[in-house]
Amino acid sequence: MEKTRINVDILLPELPNERDECVSRIIKSLENKRGIEKVHVVPEKGYKKAQLCFHYDPSVISINKVEQLAKQAGADNALMADKLENLPFAIGLSKKAHGIIKQNLVISLGMVVILIPLTILGIAHIDPGVIGHEGSTLVVVVNALRLLAYTK
């Protein structure tokens, strides 16, 4: 029975070893899967780069299934492998998310800044205040949902 070992590049926030909480969770989740004998981190030079090493039996589990299990374990964003073409997409999405977060903060805090003085002064009553606040909440949610439509 032939055993296979592959190394998959990953990016780590600080420590290139099993002490990283996210990596530990991924390793524990994968090691008890049928066909996977061992998963560990192989550090490379520098602290930001390492490899997740899989020891598995190809007669029991395919590499595609190993990748699928890794994604289910939460490694979808950590695994880089040979798919570096997704990096510009991730950077673009994070920039778009950053902008939408700023917009949502302005919308939600702006509504609060408007409603508090109007309520204290007795200009706005509870019904319009609740409608305004909940309406701004819906606007924030719909604004955030725009990220689902983000494409390369």
C-alpha positions as CSV (number, residue, x, y, z in Angstrom):
1,M,0.0,0.0,0.0
2,E,1.7,3.2,-1.2
3,K,1.6,6.3,0.9
4,T,1.8,9.8,-0.6
5,R,3.0,13.1,0.9
6,I,2.1,16.5,-0.5
7,N,3.0,20.0,0.7
8,V,0.5,22.8,0.2
9,D,1.6,26.4,0.6
10,I,-0.2,28.4,3.3
11,L,0.1,31.9,4.6
12,L,0.2,32.3,8.4
13,P,-0.5,35.4,10.4
14,E,2.5,35.0,12.8
15,L,3.8,31.6,13.7
16,P,4.6,29.0,11.0
17,N,3.8,26.0,13.2
18,E,1.0,24.1,14.9
19,R,0.8,26.7,17.7
20,D,-1.3,29.0,15.4
21,E,-4.9,28.5,16.6
22,C,-6.4,28.4,13.1
23,V,-3.9,25.9,11.8
24,S,-4.3,23.7,14.9
25,R,-8.0,23.5,14.3
26,I,-7.5,22.6,10.7
27,I,-4.9,20.0,11.5
28,K,-7.1,18.4,14.2
29,S,-10.1,18.3,11.9
30,L,-8.1,16.7,9.1
31,E,-6.1,14.1,11.0
32,N,-9.1,12.0,12.0
33,K,-10.4,11.6,8.4
34,R,-10.2,8.2,6.7
35,G,-7.1,8.0,4.5
36,I,-5.2,10.9,6.0
37,E,-2.5,9.7,8.3
38,K,-0.8,12.9,9.4
39,V,-1.0,16.6,8.8
40,H,1.6,19.0,10.0
41,V,3.3,22.3,9.3
42,V,6.6,22.5,7.5
43,P,8.1,26.0,8.2
44,E,10.0,27.8,5.5
45,K,12.3,30.7,5.9
46,G,10.5,33.7,7.4
47,Y,7.4,33.8,9.6
48,K,4.8,34.5,7.0
49,K,5.2,31.4,4.8
50,A,4.9,27.7,5.5
51,Q,3.5,24.5,4.1
52,L,0.8,22.3,5.3
53,C,2.1,18.7,4.8
54,F,-0.5,15.9,4.2
55,H,0.5,12.2,4.6
56,Y,-2.3,10.3,3.0
57,D,-3.1,7.0,1.3
58,P,-4.1,7.6,-2.4
59,S,-5.8,4.2,-2.6
60,V,-8.2,5.4,0.1
61,I,-8.6,9.1,-0.6
62,S,-7.9,11.3,-3.6
63,I,-6.0,14.6,-3.5
64,N,-9.2,16.4,-4.6
65,K,-11.0,14.9,-1.6
66,V,-8.1,16.1,0.6
67,E,-8.5,19.6,-0.7
68,Q,-12.2,19.5,-0.3
69,L,-11.8,18.3,3.4
70,A,-9.3,21.1,4.0
71,K,-11.8,23.7,2.7
72,Q,-14.5,22.2,4.9
73,A,-12.2,22.4,7.8
74,G,-11.8,26.2,7.2
75,A,-8.6,26.2,5.2
76,D,-10.3,27.7,2.2
77,N,-8.7,31.1,2.6
78,A,-5.4,29.8,4.0
79,L,-4.6,27.2,1.3
80,M,-2.7,28.9,-1.6
81,A,-1.2,25.9,-3.4
82,D,-0.8,26.6,-7.1
83,K,-3.9,28.9,-7.2
84,L,-2.1,32.2,-6.8
85,E,-4.4,33.6,-9.5
86,N,-7.0,34.0,-6.8
87,L,-4.9,36.4,-4.8
88,P,-5.8,39.6,-6.8
89,F,-9.5,38.6,-6.3
90,A,-9.0,38.3,-2.5
91,I,-7.2,41.7,-2.4
92,G,-9.9,43.4,-4.5
93,L,-12.7,41.9,-2.4
94,S,-11.0,43.0,0.9
95,K,-10.7,46.6,-0.5
96,K,-14.3,46.6,-1.5
97,A,-15.4,45.2,1.9
98,H,-13.3,47.9,3.6
99,G,-15.2,50.6,1.6
100,I,-18.6,49.1,2.4
101,I,-17.7,48.9,6.1
102,K,-17.0,52.6,6.1
103,Q,-20.3,53.3,4.3
104,N,-22.2,51.2,6.7
105,L,-20.7,52.9,9.7
106,V,-21.6,56.3,8.3
107,I,-25.2,55.2,7.7
108,S,-25.7,53.6,11.1
109,L,-23.9,56.2,13.2
110,G,-25.5,59.0,11.1
111,M,-28.9,57.7,11.9
112,V,-28.2,57.5,15.6
113,V,-26.6,61.0,15.6
114,I,-29.8,62.3,14.0
115,L,-32.3,60.4,16.1
116,I,-30.9,61.0,19.5
117,P,-31.2,64.8,19.5
118,L,-34.6,64.7,17.8
119,T,-35.9,62.3,20.4
120,I,-34.4,64.3,23.3
121,L,-35.9,67.5,22.0
122,G,-39.3,65.8,21.5
123,I,-39.4,66.4,17.8
124,A,-39.3,62.7,16.8
125,H,-41.6,60.3,18.6
126,I,-40.9,56.7,19.2
127,D,-42.7,55.3,16.1
128,P,-40.8,57.4,13.5
129,G,-37.6,56.8,15.5
130,V,-38.0,53.1,15.4
131,I,-38.9,53.1,11.8
132,G,-35.9,55.3,11.0
133,H,-33.5,53.1,13.0
134,E,-34.7,49.8,11.6
135,G,-34.8,51.3,8.1
136,S,-31.2,52.2,8.4
137,T,-30.4,48.7,9.6
138,L,-32.0,47.3,6.5
139,V,-30.0,49.7,4.3
140,V,-26.8,48.6,6.0
141,V,-27.6,44.9,5.4
142,V,-28.6,45.5,1.7
143,N,-25.4,47.5,1.2
144,A,-23.3,44.7,2.7
145,L,-25.0,42.2,0.4
146,R,-23.4,43.9,-2.6
147,L,-20.2,42.0,-1.7
148,L,-21.9,38.8,-2.9
149,A,-22.0,40.2,-6.4
150,Y,-18.3,41.1,-6.4
151,T,-16.4,39.6,-9.4
152,K,-12.9,39.7,-10.7
